Amino acid sequence: MSSTKIAFTSCARYKPNQPQTAWNDIAVADPDYLLLLGDQIYMDFGLWPFASEYQGKPRQYTPEQFAAVMRRKYELQWSEPHFARLVARMRARNGFLGVWDDHDFGWNNAYGNDPTQPADVHLAEKRDIARSLFHEFMACAPQPPEIYGFQDTALARIIFLDNRYHATPLSVENPVLMGPQQMDFLAAHLQHDRQYTLICGGLTLMHSAENWSRYSAEFARFTQMIAGHDRVIYLGGDIHKNAFSAPSADARPPCFEIISSGLCVNYLGLPFEFDCRRNWTLLTLDPKQVLIDQHDKKGITRYRIDQASWVSQSLGRELRAA
Ligand SMILES: [Fe+2]
């Protein structure tokens, strides 16, 4: 059986006059699949009073304004020429898939099931507007109206999780990120005959302040669920960095966790490229191993996971030619 190349990344903030050339880096690798793991658009970014679309501002929009702003952002991103070319190519090979995260769901750290939001935020209407625009533009979800679903490839089952629509904030009683129905879906779909399982989410398992492990009861169920399954890799986005973690004895994380985030964003939101990220990852799966190439603007960091032992090794770092 030949190998399968799966590219994944997250976080692209469209800015006029800033060509998103990093999508070309992915096109050159010629992947079979491209997985976008959230923040395909940014409804908000930066802090009040320094940013015009500061974090949380979309809460104040009427549902009509919210729909118009979100549609416009999708239209701009989807017409960015480097992105549009790659998306067309990946769609032609049925290889364009993904999930969302907070900035393409609503606003920074937004949760679809949040009883702490006042009625004038119109949370329920906005989450459905966001979901329908996700389906219109991403057009990849196997079981709409849900964002979550799965896709089988020759060597791997890829499971997509939605950590927004059903999620609650941590402050409520019995908080959840996925919700019981989605957890049942995950448990059922971990059973399959492919060699590898890739579980994709917008958030990370362990990194940054907002991550799945903080939802301790649900995360314990996840840990228990995958304990009986070999060769599981979790892929996530959100943090505008690349990261690679092997499963640890204390199950933090309980499986390999590979994060790739920040293809076309910069930290400070300044109108030039000096701290742009260009982060993305290429997985090459074959029956004997998974090769992981984590790209950033300065080079590539490589790892290998052996299929038989399910142990990883670092293969070092290669710097980009200046
Ligand atoms: Fe992001």
Boltz pocket constraint, residues with backbone or C-beta under 6 A from the ligand:
constraints:
  - pocket:
      binder: B
      contacts: [[A, 10], [A, 11], [A, 38], [A, 39], [A, 103], [A, 238], [A, 239], [A, 240]]
      max_distance: 6.0
